[in-house]
Structure formats: C-alpha cells, structure tokens
Amino acid sequence: MIRHDADAGTVTVQNNALRAVISYGRGAVFREFSNILSRRTTNADRDMFVLNIRGRDLASGDFDVTSVRTARDEVLELVTVYMEHPGEDLKVRVHLINDNDKTITVLFQVWDGYKLGVPSAVTMHIPLLANLEAGGASEDRYYPSGIAPTKKGADAMIPMTEGFCGSDILLPLVVCDAEEKFGFSVQFPTMSDLNDAGATQNVNKQLASISNERELACHRLGINPDPSFNDTVELRISGISGGWAEAFSDCRDAWQSLYDFSEYEREDLRWFSRGAVHNFVFLYGREGFDHEKQEIDVDGLLAAGDEFGGYDTVTIWNQYPRLGVDARTQWDFYDDFPGGRAALREAVKKFHDRGVRVFLPYIPWDRGGGETTEGMGDELARIATDTDADGFQLDTMRDLPYSYRKKLDAVRPGLVLTAQHHPLKKRPVEFITTSWDEFWRADPMPEADVFRFMCPHHISPAISRWLRTEDKTVLIRRCEFGASPIVVWQDIFGRWMPYSAEQKERIKTWKRTYLKYREIYQGSRPIPLVPTRTGGVYCNLFTGDAAGGRIYSFYNDNDEDCVVKNFSVSGEKIDNAKIVLGDGEASPEGGILTVGMAAHEVVHVLVTGQPAH
Amino acid sequence: MVEPQLVEIGGASYIYRCTHRIMEGDCQMEHGPIEVRVGPLWAQKYAVSNFMYYEFVRESGYRPMNDRNFLKHWESGKYRPGEEDLPVVNISQDDARAYADFYGMRLPTEHEWQYLAAGPGHLKYPWGNKKEYARCNTYGTELHPVDSHPDGDSPFGLRNMCGNVWEFTGETMYDGNRDHYFLTLRGGSYYTAPDYWHAECGIVPNDCHLKVHLLGDAMNRFGTAGFRCVKERE
C-alpha cells in the first residue's frame, strides 16, 4: 500500500510486515521505518543518507526535493524521491520498492556531474542502517561479517572470499528483539563478484563486510558515482517475526533463487552424499602401497580405515610434489606408476569389490608443452575410461571448464567432481557438486562454514593437513559441529601425521551418527549459529526435509561444563529430546529445551515437536 | 668422444649443512650442521655420458628387471648419433649403481657430493658464490655435452655440477615410519617446469638437494637426472 499526502509532504509505504514513512519538503527523511508485526514505531526521523564530497557532509535534508513519484503494477509498488544539490552538482534518487509482502527495498542512486571536471572522492553514510532499531527492551544484532563473535573476537561464521574476487554469498544485517522474533533483516544484493569497490557501481560488498556495532555506526562507503543514475546501495529490508533463523533462511532463498541446482538432482552423482569418512592416500608411503609387491595395498588401506569406521572413498595420490623434475606430466605418471593404468584399474576394481569408491587427482597447473584446455579434458576422460575411477579430486581448484563435465558424462554416468576449495562463482557452484572444506588454522572452533549452510546439498567433507594431535581433535569437533563428513589424511606428502586411537574411535562414532541421521543433517534448510543465550555456547540447527525431527548441534567453547537453559528457536515446541552424539544431558520441559554439556564438547540433541518456521 | 676421467680428491673434514627443496612434506633425513669426513677419493670429472653408459651396457649386458623408461631416449639399443657426449638420463638410481659397481666405483654420498661441488671453501655454486647463468646449462631447452661449460668447474675441476642434469647421490632414504623411500637429487638441471607448484629446477646451490619420493622403476627414471661416480683412494 502507498499513501502519498502531497499537502503534508509525506509518503507511506506499507506491506504485511513493514511501514516506511518519508517526509519531504526541503530535503527528505525517514519519518519512521517500523516492523508493524511488533506493534512498535521505530527508526524515527532519520536522514536518508549523508554524502561527503570535497570535505563537506551533505545530508538528504540538505538536498532540494525536485519530485516524488509513485507507481504500481500487479506485483510491486514504487516510490521515487528525486533530490538535487546544485551547488555540488549532485543528484540522488531514492527508491522504495514494496513487494507487498514483507520486504521494502531501499535503493539509492547517486548522480555526480563532476563539478571539478574530474571525479571527486565521495562517501556515503546511511543513518537508517547505522542505527537500525527493532525496538523492545534489548536487541539481538547479527552483523554481516560478525554473526557470532568468538572469545577471540573472530566471527564464528567462515565467509567465502578469495582476495580480489569473492562469491555472491553475502549475509544480512539482522536486528531483532531479544525474544528472537520481531525486527529487520537487511540483505545487500549485488551481482558483482569484485571486492574492489572502485570497479563497481553497487557498493553493497562494503556493507556486507561490516562485522561489529562500531563499523556499522560509523560506516562511510566509498562510492563511485558518475553522471548517470545507477545503483549505488541497495538495502533489501524485510520485516521478520522469526529472528535470525528466518533472516538466514530468507537470505539463502534469495541466493539460491539465482542458481540452477539441477546437477545436484542427478541420481548418478548422489552416491557421494551417502559417504561420511573419506581417505586421502599419498601413495609413496606404506599407508596405501606395498613396496615389496609394488602394488596398491587395497586390503591394508581399508583395514586401517576400519578403525575410522570404514572409508567410503579413497583418493589415490601419485602426483604432486613429484611433478616437474622432468617434462613428464600427470598423464605420464598414470602410465609410469607401477603397472601403469592397468594396475590402477585393477586396484579400483578391488576397492569397488569392497564397496569403496575411488577418486584420482586432476592437476590443472601441470600442463605439458602443447597441451590445450580441451586436450587436458580429453585426457581426464581417458583416465576415467582407463581406470574405472569414480571421480576426480580437483587439485587447487575452485573451477573447471564445464566442457570437462560433459566429457566425463560421455564416458559414463556417476563421475563426481570434488574441488579442493569451495567453488566461488555461480557456474562452478552449479556443476561442481562437492568440494573439500579445507582449512589451515590450528584452532578452528567454533566455526560454521557459511557455504555448508547456504548450499547444503553441496557436500563438503572437512579436511586439514598439518594439524597435530590436539588440533586433530578440534578438527573432529568441527565436523561434528557443522555436521559434515571428514577426509582422513594422515600422510602429508611424506610426513606421517596419524590420528590417535581415541580420535579414530570418535570419528567412527561420528560416522555412525551422521549416517543414521543423514536425512536430517543433509536437510535443505539448516540454520547456523542460532542464539543460545549462554555465553560461549554455539548451536547449529539441522532439520530433515521429511518428518523425523531436527538436531541441534551444540558446542561449548567454555573451559567449564555448562547448561543451556530455556533454549528454543522462536515459535517451536519441543516434545522429546534425546542426546544422539556427545556427552550431555537434555530435557524438554514445558516445550523448552535444557541441555548440559562438558567443556569444549559437541553435543547433538535430536528433538521432536512443533518446529519453528 | 669424451672419455671417463678421474680427479684426485684429498681427504678432509668439513661442516656439512644442507637445505632441502620440496614444496610440502619436509625431508626426513640428516641435514646437519655436522662435521663429516670425506675422502680421499677419486671422483669422475664428468657426469656419465651416453657413450660411457653404452659401453657399460655392452660390456656388462646389464638390463634392469623393469625396463620401462630405461634409456628411452636411445634408439635400437644405442644413443642417437651426435648424443654420445650428452649425459645419460632415463636411468634410475639402481641403474646408476649398476654402472658404478661394474667399474668398481660407487655413487657419492650426500656429504661427498656437496664437498666435490663446493670444495673446502663452502662455495655456493661450483664456480663461486654468485649465480652466473653463463657458467652452466640452466633455463635451457636441451642437454649439453658433459664436458661443456669449463668456466663452471668446481674447485676440484669437476665439470657441470650445477645445471645440465640433476645428479643422483648414493643414499636411498627410508624414514622407517611409514615406509617412505626417497632419494635426493643435486645440482639442478637445464629443465624448468612451467608452474610454481612443480619441483624447483634451474640453478640449485651446492648445499641444497631436492627430495624425490620413489615409486617404482619407471617413475624413478627421469629425463633430467644422471650421475657421476667416485671410488676410494688409498
């Protein structure tokens, strides 16, 4: 609904959840921006923006409003406020786009006439954002890069970034009341992958990097206007009634809506998601090779795997760091390996006979003289044909030419691609259906891998290489906490870094649990880092797509045992609660959960009852 | 045709220290610093050439059990015309040992090789302490004869100890833990693989070695690795 009172100089935009009132005359301000479901009037009298150019702060109230226009179609309503500042040769359009459901998109478009003949530096501050209030006695705030701060001051949510470029997974700013119900979710949509603000018009990436209250309150976005109206900042503001869980879920829906995930529906590729413990074997050691017989030791490797609950896949590695001493390529190594491709094929058959799938490496950087991109894809397909392997581990990669996927499909169905790193870009995310969740920190807890929750059908076993004994326990906890499979890698290119008997037993237990509740852990709508109201305790929520309950994964990062009391995600009623992993106690009293757990332990609680949203 | 030639090396002690070159995985062996005793020895002035190895094969009838990649650059059992003085390659450490044994010699140890290349003055490169590309065959496209680059001789007059071909040393390392067998290569070669992740080549200082994991004879024969021998001197 739009109500424009020209005499009073106000425009009201309202939908099922939000009400925004703009007051204009000389300049324009937000008279209010409220979540009407909360019955609170909030965010009163905020300048729409403050630009700084050539040393001057220019608030929206300092601009001349030249027109206010409204429009509507079958779906949307639009209010556009045109403003000018002739003295600085600046124009601004502020659009409010109402979806008539629960979202109002506030879109800023800044036009700069280059008063000095060349572009001057311009920054933008948005008071509505800087001090967004949900109302209520106290509030929960989730910053886009600071969802759940750890004791060390880091964010427990691990983002998707890689230097200059990033992914399009940007988390929202969420402000809601302490009951985790009413408030606002602000998403920052952008189609640009670049982290470099200078190369983009839409600077939402900067907003998505805000990690704390101070950064939010003091934000000054470097913007790049030119003499055209283009998107500068876009705030997709939703009125929520289910706190962080609803906001994250909305964000995931918005992100996924731009993707084609049909590759993940392929039945022939699904075998990978039925695994829990994977092995990476450096073939130059005894772990997987019998030097006396000069052959792959299938029985020995799998016997060792039994101590971990059994390997579901093995990745046979016979390449790096040997490549490069001479001009032989990875393809030559497949031939020069003892027994050549025939021996590999025989070993693969033995693994298959034991119900274990086999990955082989693909080394993109090992391009021999004269090799072409397409030629390497052909070689890859030939390896698949010659060895009967089940898939390829894409060394160092986040991406792969799509033609390789088609070449492998032409060999036979069921060949799985798993990248060493999460794919960052849209197309690779769509067709590389698995990747490692590899990390390098020695202290990776508490952590939640954002991609695991945004794209839960992309299965990512966790792996780390140099962790020593204590750290390996933390690696296992990380798998448990994030409900992810694990890659057991003990021979790190010639250095033997084994797991202890206790750790093997723990992985075995985790595998049993993971597979028993796989439908829940692999559900399509997990929520990371739901608030626990208990300092140092973190929680992820996994919900099966079919009935069968949901599992809360708690991690106690405190040095003492603790109890999480009165725990619930907004709106849920818990009938039954049972510990399915870890040492703890759980009881559902009055539909609300109480969970006790030991220091630095992960506890999974299976609950049934009326879920939240 | 370059004939084998031995150089007299006096006995000496020196403080051995070596750095390994491998991208990841480390190198589980003694790198010093440690005082070691070398010699007295006879050392081959030149790396073993195709001609020299051909003579060995002809005289000994040597043929490895697994001959995949063995002398694969030869044609019809012999080196190609014009390549007689190029260093022999596509031989494994065992193939090199067989040559040495046949002539009553052996491969130099890690300590010995480094001393032969660096001399008592701990030179960084055989010719001195500065990287001088013109004194060796590096960043090139093909092997050079074993008697090429006289400007690059080591203090003992040994030729081409840097560049041209990597050289095997005598040890086969076994880490005793998880059955990793590996050897080390010395001196670098003419060849440079294209990517950062490939094994480093080019000019390699005297006190560095490249760790190479072993995995079967075919894998262990390189188109860029040869050898020279030493023998005890009374």
Interface residues (C-beta under 8 A of the other chain):
Chain A: L283 Y284 G285 R286 E287 F289 H291 Q294 N318 Y320 P321 R322 L323 G324 V325 D326 A327 R328 F333 D335 D336 F337 P338 G340 I363 W365 D366 R367 G369 T396 D491 I492 F493 G494 R495 W496
Chain B: I22 M23 E24 G25 D26 C27 Q28 R68 N69 W166 D175 N177 R178 D179 H180 Y181 F182 L185 S189 Y191 A193 P194 D195 Y196 W197 H198 A199 E200 C201 L210 K211 V212 H213 L214 L215 G216 A218 M219 F222 G223 T224 A225
